[in-house]
Each structure stands twice: as structure tokens, then as C-alpha cells.
Amino acid sequence: MRMIMPNPLISLRSILILLLFVAFSSQESRVFSQETLRLEDAVKRSLQNNLGIRLARQQAEISAIGNAWGAAGVLPQIGLSATGSNAVSDQSQNPTSFIQEKLESESINVGGQLNWVLFDGFGMFANKRALERLQEQAEGQAALVIEQTASATMQAYNNVLVQLALRDVLSAAMGVSRARLDWMEVRQATGTASTFDRLQFANALLTDSLAWLQQNASIEQATTALNRLMGETVESQWKFTSALNAPNSRNDFGELRSRVLSNATVIQNALIARELAGVGVQQARARLSPNVSLMASQNEQSSRFEAGDLSGDGVTKNLSANLVVNFNLFNGGATRRAIQQAKMQVAMAEMQAEDQRREVDRLLQDVWSRWSSAREAYEISIELSSNSELMLEVGESRYRAGAINSIDLRSIEQQFVQSAQFEMETLQRWLAADVELNRLSGILAIPPVD
């Protein structure tokens, strides 16, 4: 008995149809749950949900609360106290007591105190400046986290757009391969085409379909990475509505460099740290000056006394004011050492600020080089894609005319797909470099939305 072998083409197409049906069904089931998402919306969600930004903002709020004149020691300290007492001493059964009566007394004591530092070598004003620098430092740290989060979100969003565009290219290639296979089956049925050509087109369709399925996995991975940055669930699906456009032109590197060195967040934070170190010198020098303070108090005591038939009320008032001058003549050189240490802190802060400036300048040079090369590569890729598309049209005509075979046509088609992929990849590199330039310029350090 002869074994009936299945048709290879029918088996391959059955598998292909099954895979594509599963993929399309999975996509269609998510359409109804998709929400539109623009690039601005993605950044907004990241700034709202990022825990690092929340912590940085809370730290900035703590520093803002602490930035007060009272915390710097400028305002006086005022206290109020009240004391009540009641005492009973029964001496009626005590023959040794001079007054053999039941003695009762009660009193209420109310007092107020005032302590005010009038002069401390302007240390209190240095303290206030230090609190202001600390607040600016916390806000600068929050701005740094914000721009890093915004940059990562923008690049993740652009990556999703690139992956979607690559899938569109593969979808178009898969549609062309399917149409060619149908055309080849008709020709084979009429005896004008060989089995080899039919299998060549069948393999091309399978290859394009597998690439399309793999591209869907890349889209899922890119979307998952974006969801994590936005603080959304991994399963969240979106309809991405922002266009994948090339960056704006940048021609004046000198102006860009000047803006970056003036506005870069890391440089601004380093300059704040340098100013804070300078305030530390002022705080240390303030200890060389005398300390003048005013201390005042007022106390009023009301009392009542009873001993048998005798009773009496009394009121006592006390008022005092003291002007205290405290001058440290010698403390083992602690003040001088503190001043020297503060000056060394200033020198270190200046070196750190210069180091940050050089690092930003070096990073700017690197990013600008990548931006320029990516722009040139993208311009070349556009021309390459245009030529590949034209070659594909010519190759299609030449194949139908019998001038080239199916292998040559497939090679031309693969060149077209590769050129389209190269165009998307160079555009992604260009966009990533442009986002990095904006981050270095301080443009992305926007306040988060409540």
C-alpha cells in the first residue's frame, strides 16, 4: 500500500495561517482596551508615578520648610510657664509646734522668658544663606532626577515607534510575498512556472512571517519597558499617536555649548555646592566675634495662707532683664581649625565644579559627534531606501520578463527591507542623541505635574 505524503506547501501554509491567526487574534483582543498615548502623555505619567521623583520632591519640600529665619537663629525665643501648688500641714495635735493649727497654703506662679541673640558675628545670616543653598541643592537634585526620567521615557517611547515602523515594513514585505506566491501558484497550475520558483516564494513568505512574529515580540518588550518607566502595569496596551519625526536642525555648536555649560543641571548643582561651602567659611568666622544676647523674664506669684482664724493673700512680682556679652578668648584653636577646614572645603568644591564642567563638556562633544554622524547616516539611509524601492520595482518587472530568477528578486527584496530597517535604526540613534542634547541643555528639567 502506498503511503500518502502531505503536500509540503499545504502544510507550510497551514502552519503559517495558524501562526498569523493567533497573532492577529491576540492583537484584536487588545484593541478595545487600548488608550491613546502621546509622547507628552508618556512623560507626564512617568513624572507623576516615578518614586525617585517623589522622594526627591519630598526632600526638596523638607528643605523648603527648614529654610526659615527662625531656624537660622534670628528670631527670639519666648517661653511661658505656669505652676500651681497646694499644701496642707495639720499641726493641731503637735504639742511641739509653735502654731498648733491646721496650716493651709496655695499659690499660682506665672512667668515669661525671653532669649534673643542680638549679634553673633553675622552667623545667623550665614545660617540663613546656608539654608537657602540647601533648599536649592535639594531642588537641583529633584531636577536631575526629573530630566533623567524624562529622557529615558522619551527614548523608550521613540523605541516603540521605531519597532512599530519596522513591523509595518515587514507587513508590507509579507503582503508582497503572499501576492507573489498566489501568482506563482496560478502560473504553476498552467505549467508556466517550476516547483523551485514556487518553493522559493513559499519560503520567502514563511521567512517574512517569522520575522513579523519576532517583531511583535520586540514591540511587546519595548512597550513593557515604557510601561515600567511610566509606573503602569506591564500588561497595559496603548495606541501610540505621536509621529516619528526627525529632530530639528542644529548648526551652531558654539551656541549649544555655551547654553549647555550655563544650564546643565549637574553643573548648577556643583555651583550650589561651591556656594554652600563658601557659606561654611562665613559660619566658621562668625565664631571669632563676640556673642551679644538679651535675656528677660517676668514672674508673678499669687499665694494664700490659712492657719486657724488667721488668713492672708499675697502677690509677688519679679521682673529682670540682662544683656549678656560672651567672647571666646581661647578654645584650643578649634575656631581657627574650623576656618581652615571650611576653606579647604571651598577649594574642594571649586575643583568638583570644574570637574563637572569638564565632564559635561566632554560628554557634549561625544553626544554632538553621535548626533552629527546619525544625522548624516539618516540622510544616506533615506536615499538608500529610495534607491532600494526603485530597484525592487525594476526587479519585479525584470522577473516577470524573465530577465532575473526568483533568487535574484528575493535578494533585491531583502535589500529593500534591510534599507528600511537601517533607516529606522539611524533615525532612532539620531533621536536618542537629540534627547541627550536637550537633557544636557537643561531643557528636560521641568517641574513634575502634581
NUTI-559631 format. One record per residue: x, y, z of N, C-alpha, C in turn; residue in one letter. Coordinates in steps of 0.001 Angstrom, whole numbers, plus 500000, padded with zeros to 6 digits. Atoms other than C-alpha are relative to their C-alpha. Layout:
! residues N
XYZXYZXYZA
...
***
This chain:
! residues 450
500861498807500000500000500000500000500891501234500000M
499198498793500120501389503405499027499589500997501072R
500261498990498965501741505953501812499735501340499327M
500366498699500554500075509257501040500768501070500758I
499190498940499398502530512115501698499256501318499905M
500679498699500057501115515527502609500747500949499086P
499414498969500856501722518411500253500812500956500870N
499180499125499145504666520420501706499489501416500027P
500466498627500069503237523698500522498742500190500826L
501235499894499217499847522986502075500316499988501491I
499639500065498580501474522066505408500621501310500464S
499361498744499632503640525174505424498987501123500093L
500988498921499990500754527433504578499025499828501160R
500897500222498856498584525784507232500635500500501293S
499299499517498805501221526461509871500053501514500014I
499910498546500101501650529995508628498672500659500333L
501323499420499737497936530706508662499655499896501480I
500294500175498576497656529290512182500769501009500850L
499197499048499230500524531430513493499484501419499848L
500486498642500231499218534589511882498629500209500622L
501327499875499387495699533880513097500122500240501500F
499801499811498558496944533578516678500519501398500292V
499433498664499778498973536779516371498962501085499799A
501011498979500255496170538806514803498883499950501032F
501050500112498980493630537445517303500451500636501297S
499475499389498777495883538489520170499967501512499912S
500014498546500169496144541989518726498578500534500018Q
501378499521500056492444542318518011499347499998501372E
500602500059498670491569541295521570500417501170500873S
499513498884499198493561544282522862499541501346499470R
500374498726500608492129546909520569499026500761500878V
501043499327499232489143547621522780500529500547501325F
499454499530498724491335548096525885501112501018499817S
498912499068500236493864550403524217499565501430500249Q
500194498570499755494144554031525262501059500767499223E
499046499207500774495754556713523138501087500551500920T
498859499536499207499184557782524340500916500822499105L
499041499137500682501172560752523080501326499998500761R
498697499908499341504813561387523851499914500866501248L
500148499118498838503839564246526173499276499288501137E
500735500737498968501379561967527995500900498973500683D
499093500993499420504042559300528487500957500652500993A
499094499289499089506452561822530020499249500442501253V
500801499547498861503678563193532228499727498851500963K
500260501153499136502799559729533522501266499588500757R
498751500371499331506450558996534280500322500955501142S
499697499020498958506877562229536222499032499885501172L
500983500135498928503697561554538187500246498758500847Q
499962501291499315504412557930539087501390499570500432N
498645500414499661508198557774539413500276500223501486N
499760499904498557509096557024543043501246500825500310L
498807499194499778512532558592542695499699501483499986G
500391498587500058510941561903541719499211500375501244I
500780499703498790508506561690544617500917500195501204R
499070499874498873511330561130547088500808501290499898L
499217498774500174513377563966545603499157501235500288A
500880498857499738510392566319545745499720500144501491R
500230499923498559509685565417549365501228500540500724Q
498782499467499397513318566097550222500104501497499760Q
499995498565500286513024569478548498498991500736500878A
500995499378499127509859570223550489500512500088501437E
499421499962498649511656569307553727501006501141500115I
499017498912499983514475571699552838499321501361499955S
500722498728500071511969574434551975499379500354501348A
500567499744498673510270574036555354501088500458500969I
498910499625499101513625574267557118500633501339499684G
499419498711500389514569577450555232499165501132500588N
500755498959499291513230579942557778500959500785500890A
499165499144499149514643582848559779500087499446501413W
499961500573498665513697581099562978501006498874500111G
499018501085499984515802578071562042501423500524499942A
498665499402500079518750580404561370500418500659501303A
499666499399498715518599581816564920499811501497500068G
500197498547500007517489585358564029498892500420500950V
501163499615499201514167585400565869500198499636501469L
499866500293498568513826585466569668499251498733500383P
500686501147499420512763582535571785499210500477501213Q
500900499535498936509794583231574048499338498784500625I
500608501108499271508573580862576728499045500487501073G
500999499689498974505654580872579143499851498782500889L
500123501101499047505395578794582299498977500369501068S
500991499804498927502726578363584966500086498814500950A
499890501042498984502912576443588222498962500254501090T
500972499900498908500188575776590772500345499008501100G
499668500902498889500727574299594244498976500170501121S
500936499998498872498575573434597240500600499118501090N
499365500741498904499934572365600645499138500092501258A
500747500061498731498245571295603923500918499362501057V
499177500529498896500112570795607240499184500105501288S
500832500024498792497998569748610280500914499883501222D
499164499940498795499875570813613443499145500097501273Q
500898499825498837496824570827615741500268498970501091S
499727501035499007497891567608617510501492499882500308Q
498543500031499794501580568512617641500356501000501103N
499715499063498896502467569957621089501322500736499837P
498712499330500171505936570865619904499939501127498991T
500104498960501027504647573143617155499673501334500640S
500267498667499484504653576870617781498565500410499701F
501393499720500363501331577202615937499298498664499891I
500719501265500000499074574309616809498659500166499287Q
501174499835500861496658574781613937500214499196498711E
499935500614501337495887573302610559500438501076499000K
499422499001500904498083575218608108499704499620498543L
500312500219501418496903575553604503500581501147499177E
499450498975500901498616577362601645499817499544498555S
500104500277501440498125577588597892500606501187499248E
499354498936500774499940579541595213499932499669498507S
499950500104501466499952580157591474501145500878499518I
498816499295500481503164581145589722499969500020498473N
500026499819501457503066582537586160501215500815499605V
498791499297500418506226583559584345500203499939498499G
499647499949501419507508584506580908501487500256499843G
498573499854500224511032584276579492500244500398498540Q
499597499545501328512684585943576506501506499837499861L
498585500149500339516022584904574976500174500419498538N
499841499468501358517232586810571910501476500289499763W
498616499745500400520630586692570256500000501231499105V
499987498748500754521259590261569089501133500046498979L
498856499963500913524648589732567479500862498772500247F
499110501152499880526770586662566768501035499988498879D
499038499922501091529216587932564170499376499730498650G
500770500235501227526528587745561449499904498509499659F
500132501432500227526499583976561895498586499586499665G
501396500353500275522708583922561870499643500244498533M
500269499727501415522644585499558401500711498976499109F
499322501072500728525216582968557211499205498700500088A
500844501188499857522972580236558602498817500044499035N
501136499868500920520064581605556562500433499749498562K
499507500254501356522147581619553390500291498513499799R
499748501441500102523184578038554116498700499232499797A
501300500653500174519538577013554455499454500222498593L
500443499726501373518765578695551131500751499135499001E
499214500839500916521618576837549420499587498531500123R
500451501378499816520440573554550937498680499757499282L
501254500135500730516973574159549527500249499935498493Q
499673500029501427518419574941546098500662498677499618E
499332501270500272520561571823546329498987498864499895Q
501035501033500060517531569630547053499149500148498743A
500765499778501225515589571244544212500811499608498765E
499149500403501116518562570701541890500083498493499857G
499989501457500059518681567034542809498689499480499432Q
501294500390500565514967566752542062499965500262498499A
499959499692501436515526568463538696500841498981499243A
499150500998500649518293565970537911499244498687499801L
500787501229500124516002563006538599498906500173498949V
501065499736500967513248564630536535500525499900498576I
499493500008501371515402565175533455500477498608499597E
499599501367500324516824561656533652498782499131499690Q
501220500770500244513319560190533881499353500399498685T
500593499530501254512010562362531044500801499506498806A
499156500467501098514976561443528843499785498514499736S
500204501441500171514545557711529464498628499701499412A
501355500231500515510795557924528789499897500363498529T
500053499584501404511222559826525528500706498988499102M
499290500982500806513775557337524261499236498678499940Q
500797501231500012511579554400525291498787500140499083A
501154499769500878508569555938523512500440499957498537Y
499498500024501381510618556545520356500383498588499571N
499654501381500329511848552959520530498761499204499607N
501244500681500372508259551718520465499568500410498595V
500383499531501334507532553895517425500882499366498924L
499094500620500970510605552517515653499637498535499792V
500371501409500129509592548937516397498694499841499232Q
501252500047500758506088549633515090500251500270498521L
499686499697501401507528551159511918500685498814499326A
499351501183500560509737548113511407498989498894499729L
501035501003500259506702545872511737499192500351498758R
500715499596501211504931547924509073500790499618498753D
499162500398501139507882547309506750499886498501499755V
500113501449500143507715543587507436498608499593499540L
501363500297500452503941543605506961499873500222498501S
500042499734501441504368545192503551500748498918499226A
499236501055500666507053542659502611499241498682500013A
500767501234499908504854539824503827498817500021499035M
501103499891500947501938541104501754500459499790498572G
499453500202501348504114541249498645500339498531499778V
499648501416500136505405537717499288498756499139499840S
501233500767500125501873536424499718499391500160498606R
500543499767501343500745538038496466500827499269498945A
499162500707500966503731536586494610499753498497500038R
500258501432499892503044533121495980498684499639499328L
501277500258500679499427533307494821500170500053498486D
499767499869501443500592534473491402500784498808499469W
499187501130500429503175531680491248499189498717499974M
500842501191500007500592529026492140499121499960498758E
500794499952501229498450530204489247500863499625498801V
499102500314501110501435530012486904500383498523500009R
499651501415499942502370526564488182498843499134499540Q
501167500769500433498849525358487625499865499979498485A
500069499932501468499102526458483989501253499445499347T
498796500593500543502549524879483630501042500975499546G
499026498990500430504456528137483130501014500333501080T
499054499750498911506365528047486437500437498678500590A
499433501220499438508574525498488149499688499891501488S
500195500225498566508234523940491566501048500749500822T
498934499288499290511547525522492573499608501453500265F
500413498608499812510198529035491999498874500107501016D
501099499966499027507044528210493913500514499831501419R
499437500205498665509028526872496884500827501200500448L
499227498812499659511298529912496727499101501086500562Q
500937498984499512508320532246497135499314499555501291F
500599500498498760506796529985499794500944500217501179A
499021499765498935509996530139501832500138501485500322N
499931498557499764510120533901501365498842500463500871A
501163499626499192506604534196502763500157499519501436L
499798500514498646507460531976505724501057500812500750L
498943499203499368510640533934506422499477501366500428T
500574498691499654508788537254506305499012499882501149D
500994500179498935506047535868508534500675499779501350S
499278500208498746508503534634511151500648501294500483L
499423498706499617510283537991511080498929500927500559A
501114499173499515506904539679511551499611499597501415W
500337500470498657506131537483514565501079500404501006L
498917499587499110509553538181516076499959501503500263Q
500107498554499816509000541890515516498899500339500993Q
501053499799498992505772541649517527500552499812501408N
499379500200498684507834540277520399500862501202500378A
499196498801499720510193543258520074499114501167500413S
500945498938499627507192545598520238499513499794501428I
500448500291498634505975543860523391501077500373501013E
498907499666499085509388544235525014500173501510500135Q
499861498540499948509613547920524077498849500630500777A
501162499470499279506091548566525384500109499713501494T
499818500347498587506867546748528633501000500939500671T
499006499073499442509965548896529171499399501385500206A
500650498692499855507893552036528581499007499989501153L
500970500090498905505165550859530971500689500061501361N
499281499971498726507716550329533714500484501404500324R
499579498619499762509072553835533277498826500878500402L
501177499193499691505545555252533424499319499562501289M
500643500492498791504671553219536513498679499318499735G
501230500694500365501901551383534654500223498490500082E
499889501447499997501138547675534685500660499525498713T
499279500521501161503201545554532329499042499659498871V
500954500419501019500061544403530510499308501165499307E
500688498848500595498923547948529640500348500116498521S
499836499843501440498405548445525906499561501400499601Q
500241498619500387498413551795524120499895500115498488W
500008499599501403497627553357520806500890501236499899K
498995498934500030500694555486520115499679500960498860F
500488499021500978499638558673518349501042501032499589T
498967499038500393502823560772518247500746499484498772S
499306500374501231504646560808514926501492499820500256A
498561500241499918508186559559514452500689500940499021L
499422498967500859509782562725513093501481500177500297N
498576499715499831513397563653512556500180501236500875A
499761498823499141514903566155515049500193501266499181P
499751498711500644515191569828514260501495500180499747N
498607499776500380518370571097512685500743500767501091S
499100499300499075521268572203514903501285500307499224R
498841499607500804524008574180513184501090500695500808N
499031499203499244525700576374515809500421499228501250D
499534500760498843527703574126518126500492500921501107F
499511499069498985529266577133519878498884500511500885G
501142499533499206525882578456520949499462498881500876E
500467501143499217524810574982522047500927499738501180L
499035500249498923527994574538524078499866501048501095R
500165498941499006527514577900525776498740499780500825S
501253500229499283523920577039526666500112498804500936R
499843501187499162524862573609527991500838500307501237V
499131499696498863527694574909530185499355500985500967L
500696499050499122525341577581531561498805499373500702S
501276500498499484522228575471532135500017498543500420N
499981501419499638523349571874532680499716499831501489A
500434500164498608521727570645535883501143499547500899T
498905500485499149524804568803537142500993501119500300V
499104498863499750526904571963536733499363500961500993I
500691499121499062524287574063538511500050499436501417Q
499921500611498674524239571576541390501405500125500582N
498625499847499516528045571721541618500278501431500440A
499816498602499604527962575530541732499286500299501319L
500708499820498727525379575405544521500823499417501144I
499146500604498969527646573051546464501200500892500307A
498880499080499768530507575526545988499556501197500831R
500511498882499209528379578391547315499730499576501440E
500259500497498651527340576260550268501296499870500792L
498704500077499319530992575612551085500503501385500372A
499609498628499672531662579368550929499251500539501201G
500770499581498827528871579976553423500560499348501257V
499393500668498848530559577440555689501170500780500565G
498905499150499519533598579744555879499447501162500811V
500615498887499271531358582641556947499475499536501356Q
500487500521498724529766580468559618501152499762500973Q
498857500252499114533177579471560970500622501301500492A
499416498721499599534465583066561013499120500735501000R
500893499318499066531409584219562926500335499667501451A
499652500382498632532756582375565974501121500856500576R
498961499093499503535602584915566197499415501256500624L
500638498777499504533131587697567037499310499733501330S
500736500165498737531500588316570416498537499680499744P
501407500374500067528036586999571073499233500856500997N
500799499109499155525526589539572414498566499493499996V
501366500514499893522189588299573705499260500719501116S
500889499374499019519269589675575676499159498915500632L
500822500944499253517591587649578397499109500788500949M
500967499293499151514458588946580101498980499006500515A
501010500879499405511923587366582402499085500811500906S
500982499400499101508824588334584311499258498873500685Q
500620501051499213507301586309587122499024500630500977N
501015499517499057504140586849589159499454498798500756E
500445501078499143503178584684592109498877500489500903Q
501145499708499116499794584784593856499875498855500993S
500037501041498970499523582946597206498946500336501052S
500978499842498918497034582399600025500418499065501130R
499555500746498830497757581258603599498884500018501038F
501008500117498943495361579991606299500587499181501132E
499575500712498785496159578983609897498958500277501079A
501085499766499057493059578632612042499165501192499574G
500774498800500326491338582012612204500813501006499202D
499144499075500734494289583685610520500048499617498524L
499892500225501451494418584056606713500580501250499349S
499431498860500717496113586261604177500297499656498548G
499686500127501429496692586813600466501232500835499690D
498797499266500380499898587895598801500296499866498517G
499597499982501412501210588801595361501453500449499932V
498586499675500177504877588813594363500298500122498511T
499645499766501400506161590262591076501508500173499886K
498569499898500274509666589837589696500203500314498518N
499699499598501375511000591484586535501506500185499879L
498549499898500177514544591133585199500325500072498513S
499493499896501373516468591993582033501518500011500066A
498547500131499981520061591006581299500540500085498577N
499282499927501268522345591930578422501326499265500193L
498856500889499801524983589224578075500921500095498790V
498972499989501046528203589563576093500943498839500277V
499156501186499849530100586327575527501063500025498906N
498901499958500962533514586420573860500957498859500317F
499124501159499823535559583279573380501453500430499804N
498600499596500080539179584116574172500901498866499519L
499156501119500403540649580654573704499206498709500156F
500664501304499946539197577254572866500886498908499403N
499071501003500507542312575322571964500223500065498504G
499810499867501447542405576639568403498912499356499172G
501071500678500737539121574960567475499404500893498922A
500589499086500984537782578063565728500903500159498786T
499056499862501113540930578539563630500013498740499133R
500006501247500769540907574885562644498719499869499184R
501265500060500732537245575117561676500029500895498766A
499893499091501152538013578103559428500874499381498915I
499118500630500977540891576268557755499301498840499285Q
500726501112500612538747573188557183498924500498499041Q
501031499446500878535958575319555721500607500529498704A
499331499518501213538410576963553304500416498836499103K
499647501174500797539611573539552215498769499414499321M
501246500461500613536002572542551610499645500850498787Q
500261499115501143535640575586549341500887499620498822V
499080500381501076538732574592547363499580498681499357A
500457501280500541537432571046547003498734500174499171M
501236499762500748534011572300545892500282500667498661A
499629499357501262535642574520543273500587498985499019E
499443501027500879537613571570541913498910499060499496M
501094500863500430534478569421541842499130500687498958Q
500785499267500994532591572145539977500724500044498658A
499227499993501244535400572422537422500022498613499371E
500019501366500522535495568641537106498664499690499337D
501318500207500600531751568565536455499886500756498684Q
500064499226501238532111571301533857500771499302498884R
499215500712501004534850569382532059499303498713499563R
500690501245500343532862566147532239498809500269499092E
501135499648500858529781567819530782500484500416498620V
499449499591501293531906569399528055500449498785499190D
499578501220500696533427566013527221498796499208499504R
501208500726500391530002564369527193499284500703498855L
500629499243501081528655567160524995500706499743498677L
499244500276501222531440566620522478499645498621499447Q
500327501361500425530658562905522387498587499921499425D
501390500050500475526896563374522035499849500766498690V
500083499229501244527344566056519381500574499208498830W
499426500837501051529578563688517411499015498915499579S
500989501027500331526959560940517634498800500604499291R
501142499333500638524201563410516712500322500323498542W
499625499621501362526084564649513631500131498777499102S
499836501208500816527039561171512423498663499316499752S
501321500607500189523497559884512992499177500783498983A
500724499196500987522078562791511002500480499680498586R
499467500324501323524403562088508078499598498589499577E
500391501371500327523662558368508284498524499924499636A
501431500016500311519929559059508288499735500568498609Y
500169499435501339520204561258505205500418498997498928E
499573501033500948522133558489503447498979498870499941I
500961501108499963519610555880504601498729500332499233S
501187499611500770516744557868503079500247499788498511I
499669500197501415518486557894499711500133498517499681E
499860501438500202519346554216500133498637499323499915L
501345500575500037515702553359500878499294500334498699S
500625499602501263514550555330497856500551499189498834S
499399500795501073517021553539495601499568498537500080N
500402501397499838516107550146497063498561499785499559S
501390500111500443512418550788496460499905500022498476E
499995499944501463513114551749492860500572498712499406L
499425501263500473515327548674492422498999498863500113M
500997501052499835512523546494493762498950500066498901L
500967499868501089510095547895491211500592499515498680E
499339500445501231512597547353488409500202498489500014V
499789501434499898513430543874489686498723499214499784G
501283500669500212509758542948489774499678499923498504E
500280499984501444509378543977486135500938499058499251S
499036500858500690512545542161485099499730498527500287R
500323501397499715511452538996486884498831499515499161Y
501148500388500818508113538953485118500388499871498528R
499541500104501393510009539480481872500971498850499809A
499098501134500104512278536533482683501457500369499983G
498601499577500039515474538594482920500771499553501236A
499365500477498773516220537504486518499154498884500581I
500736501096499386515234534499488610499447500407501359N
500641499711498714513364534263491916501017500282501097S
498971499751498984516594534169493933500493501435499914I
499570498612500173517740537472492456498936500968500504D
501080499122499548514333539003493114499914500027501526L
500035500052498539514388537808496714501150500796500598R
498859499231499519517846539312497182499721501498499932S
500347498581500125516592542677495905498973500392501057I
501025499705498986513590542482498228500617500082501394E
499334499954498701515807541725501220500820501277500154Q
499284498728499947517947544737500350499055501150500324Q
500986498957499709514809546868500394499600499981501475F
500375500111498584513773545545503822501148500456500892V
498842499605499195517293545990505192500232501506499953Q
499828498546500097517483549566503891498949500729500833S
501040499388499171514149550379505563500325499840501481A
499602500207498611515374548834508813501157500921500381Q
498867499113499738518622550796508561499530501441500158F
500536498640499884516636553996508045499376500224501370E
500626499860498689514607553379511209501041499983501122M
498972500085498958517678552430513237500827501285500083E
499242498742499977519619555541512197499149501147500534T
500885498969499451516589557702512953499902499869501516L
500057500203498551516377556135516415501273500501500677Q
498741499503499424520061556868517080500044501524499969R
500016498540500108519581560431515889499090500604501062W
500934499504498983516550560939518134500580499840501405L
499403500217498672518391559435521126501070501045500291A
498977498969499801521313561824520622499372501371500188A
500666498703499855518919564760520253499380500148501391D
500550499966498638517150563869523512501110500232501014V
498877499823499083520534563662525223500512501436499978E
499596498594500082521473567127523937499018500891500754L
500998499224499253518213568504525317500168499813501502N
499790500241498566518943566867528665501201500786500508R
498813499253499591522410568393528817499732501497500039L
500322498569500035520924571795527967499090500423501135S
500909499671498909518607571586530980498568500193499568G
501363499791500492515501571680528782499029499017500640I
500882501038499470514117568460530258499781500114501496L
500147499852498542514453569630533893498783500845500314A
501249499288499771510804570718534001499403499531501315I
500606500439498743508791570640537242498982498917499750P
500975501055500176506737567462537651498593500483500250P
501402499622499869502981567685537355499410499313501210V
500620500589498811501038567157540561498862499082499586D
***
